[in-house]
Amino acid sequence: MHHTHWSTNRILACDRAQAWSNITTRYFGRLRVSSLDDGPLDASLDAFDVGSLRMFRIDAPAHQVERDAACGELPSDDFYKLVLQVGGRGVVEQQQRRVVLQPGHWILYDPRAPYSIINPERCTLLVTQVPRALLAGLRLPGPHAGELGNDNVAGLHGVFGSYLRALSEQLPGLPDGAGQAVSESVMGLLGSTLAETLRRIGEPVPLPSLLKMRARQYVQTHLSDPELSIQRIADALRCSKRYLHRVFEDDDVSLERHIWNSRLERCHAALTHDANANRSAAEIGFAWGFSSSAHLNRLFKQRYGLTPGACQRRAAETRGNAVTQ
């Protein structure tokens, strides 16, 4: 996954505010950002491309962010925004609703509508930009926050918050090939929580888009099972195999092809990782659901232009050259 790190630590104190404004404008547009801390602006931002998602881990002093009509169109308008409060407290106000975020709480909102976010103390945030196309057909009645309690919806919200919090710590160390799998896991969990919430408040549930998110999540969590099939997915999601095919008919690849592409991506990541230098290509392929070396070799060469064994040897040579330089 592509990772970019920005920090004000090595910038003169008098220049930090402008530098931080340049950084945040680059990713979120020219929002109204004001500091609530009199000390030097000690802040950092880590940006990650995670499959179809953009994720940002932000550590910053107390501050306020506002979006109003004067901000005009922003590059973030093509996304929904999902914010996890990792550390510190936050207060989000949008559409006459006020949500207080404690560590571990999250909120999903539409950044095109005016909003205000106040972090009254130093905070750490995981901000995820979700492309609107991934939530096509979903109508958010307003900012949607994770709930507390013991019912099914609150339980799902808690699981999702815990997953995001663990992900915020592990993002820098994830291998390059993990991005799409992580993206689909995030969207699957988000889709499940939104579906249960919409059902509870009587809103219509856009089944095709939510079913697609849940299907992709199921694929990612069962890739190592050689018996994974469209029928198994349909049974797990309580729909027909025919309907599942219809849900994916507008995609560039079928659900079955998506399964094999995902397995190939996992194999490629494992083959190029130094921790697997002593594992055979066949062993790695079997670990990710392939039941035939010939099948693995054929699909892998079609996708990457070389056999799994050659890919592994090339990765080893590249690591060796790096050590000797």
N, C-alpha and C positions, 0 to 999 in steps of 0.2 A: 504494500500500500504506500502510496506517495505521502510523505510526511514533511511538513515545513514547520520550523520553529522560529518564533519571533519573541524578542524580549527587549525591555527598556534598560536592562541592568548595565549595559556598557555605554549608555548614552548620557551625556551631561544632563544633570537634573533640570536645568533651564530649558532643555530641548525635548524632554520626555513627553510632555503633553501633546506636542505637535506630532512627534513620532508615533505615539499610540493612536492618535486620530487617523494618521495615514494608514496604519495597519488595519484598524477596524473598518475604515471606509472601503478598503480594498475588498473585504469579504462581505460586508453587510450594507454598504452604501452610506450616504451622509446623513446619519441619524443625529438627533440632538443628544450628545453625551456630555455630562457634567460631573466633575469629581466632587465627592463629599468628604474628601480627606485632605488635610492641609499639608501632609508630608509629601516627600518625593514620590512621583508616580512610578511605583515598582510593579510592573505588570508583565505577563507573558501570555502568548497564544500559540497553541499547537494545532495545526490544521492537518486533517487526514482525509484522503479520498478513500471511502469505504464502500466499494461496489458502487451502487447508484446513489449513495448518501454522501453528504459532506459533514464531517464531524469536527468540532473545535473544542479543545479543552482550554479554558480561560481561567487565569488566576489574576485577580485585580483588587485594588483597594476599594473602599466604599465609593459607589458611583450611582448615577441615574441615567437611564436611557429612555428617550421619548421618540415616538413616531407621530407626526401630525401631517396635515395637508401640505404644509410648507416644505416638507421633505421631498415632495415630488415622487416620481417613480424610482424604485430602488432595485438593484440586482437581486436582492433576496425575495422580490415579489413573485418569483417563479416557484417558490417553495413554501411549505408550511414549516413552522419552527417548533422544535421539540427541545425543551430546556430541562435538564436535571440539575437540581441544586446539590452539588457534591459537598460543599462546605459553606458556612455562613448562612445568613437568612436573606430571603428575597420577597418582594411584594410586587405582584403583577396586577395591573388594572387595565381592563379592556371591556368595552360594551357594558358599562355600568356594573361590572363584576370585579371584585377584589379577592385575589388569591394570595395567601401567605405560604411561602415555600420554606420548609425546614430541610436540613440535609437528608437526602434520600427521596424527597418529593420531586415530582415532575409535572410539566404542563405542556400541552400542545395547543398552539394558537395560530391564527392566520395573521401574518405580519403586515398584510395590506391594510387592515383596519387600524385606526389610531390606537396606540397603547402606551403605557408607561411601566417601566421596571425600575424599582429601587432596590439596591443592595446596601443597607445601612451600615454594613461592616465588611471587612475583607472577605472575599468570597472565591470559591472555585466552582466553575460551571462546566457542564458538558452540553454544548449546543449542537443539535443535529438539524440540518436542513434537509427536509423530505420533499423531493420533487412532487409537484401537484398531480402529475400523471399517476403516481403510485397510489393515490387516494381518490382516484377518479370516481365520481358518483357519490362521494361522501359529503354530506352537508353537516358541517360543524355548527351547532346552534350558538356557539360562543367559545371562549377559551375552555379547554377541557383539561382538568387537573386530576392527577391521581388521588384516589380517595382512601381514607382510613376506615377501619372497621373489620368485621369478621364475616361479612357476606361474600358471595362469589366474586362480585365485581371488585370489591376492595382487595380481595386476595390476589386477583389477577394484576391489579394495579401495583400491589406490593412486590409481586414477582418481577414485573417489568422494571420497576424502580431499582430493585436489587441487581438485576441483570445489567442495566445501564451503568450503575455505580461500579460494578466489577469491570465492565468494559472500559470505563474511563481510566482505570488503573493499568489495564493490560494493552491498550491500543498501541503504545510505542513499540512493544515487543512482538506484535503479531506478524507472522510471515506474509510476504507479498501476496500469496495466493489465497489468503483468508478473507479478503475484502468482500467478495460477493456473498460468501456464506454468512458472514457477520451481518451484512446488509439485510439479507433475507430473513435471518433470525429476528432481527430488530423489527422488521415490518410484520412478520408473523405474530409476534407477541403484541405489537401495537394493534394490529387488526383484531385480535381476539378481545383485547380490553375494550376497544371501541364498539365492537359488535355487541358485547354484553351490556355495555352502558346504554347504547341506543335501544336495545330491546327493553331495558328496564324503564326507560322514560317514554316508551311508546313511539319512538321515531322509526321510520322505515330503515331497514338494514340493506345496504347495497350488496347483495350476496355475491355477484360475480367478482368484484374487486377484492372483497374481504376473503372470499374463498381462494382466490389466486395467491394472496399473501400467505394464508395458512398452508396451502399446498406446497409452496416453495419452502416454508419453514419445515414442514414434515420431511421434504426431500433432504434438506441439509442435515437433519438429525438422524436420518436413516440411511445415509449414503453407504455405510460400510456393510449393510445387509444385502447380500446377493439376491435375495428374494424380493427386494423392493420393486414394485410394479404399479402401473396406473390403477389396477383393481385394488391393490392394498391401500393406496392413497385414498381412493374413492370410498372404500369401506371405513377408513379411519375418520374421514370428514363427513360421513353419512350422506353421501350423494351418489348419483349413478356415474358409472364410467363414461357414459355418453355425455352427460352434462359437464363433467370435468374437462373433456376434450373441447367442448364448446367454449368454455371459459377461456381457454388458451388459444383459440383459433385465430385471434387477431395478433398474436405474438409472432416475432420473427422465427422462433423455433418452437417445435411442439414440446409438450411436457416431457415426453420420453427422451427427446434429444437433450432437453435441459438436464435431465438426470445424468446422462452420460457425459455431457460437457462439465457438469459439476464434479463428477468423479475424476475426469481428466485433469481439471484444475487442481484438485487435491493431490493427485499423483504427481503432477509437475512440481508443486510446492514441496512435496516430500522428497522427490528425487534430487532437487537442487539444494536441499538443506544438509549442512555438514553433519548433523546429528544422525543422519541415515546413511552415512557413507558405507557402512558395513552391511546394510540390508540390500538384498537383490531387488531388481526392478519388479520381478514377478511377485515377490513377497509384499512389496508396497502396493502393487495392483490388487492383489487378493484382499489386502486390508481395507481397500476402498470399494469393494463390491464386485470387482472383476472376477469371473470364475474361469477365465481362459487367458493364457499368456498371448495366444495368437490374436484374440479379440482386442486385448490391451494394445499390442504392438500396432495393429492396423489402425485403430482409432487415434492412437497417440501420434502416429506419423502423419495421418491426415490433418490433425490439428496443429502440430508443432513442427512438422517437416523433418523429424528425425525420430529414431526409435527411443523407447524409454532408457535402454542401456546406454545409448550414445549420449542422451541428455545428461544422465548421471555422470558419465565419464567427463563430459565437457565441463560440468559444474565443478568436479574435483580438480580438473586442470586449472580452471580459473582461480579457485581458492589457492592452489599451489603457487601459481604465478604471483598472486597478491602477497603471499608470505615471503617470497624470495626478493620482492622489490623493496 
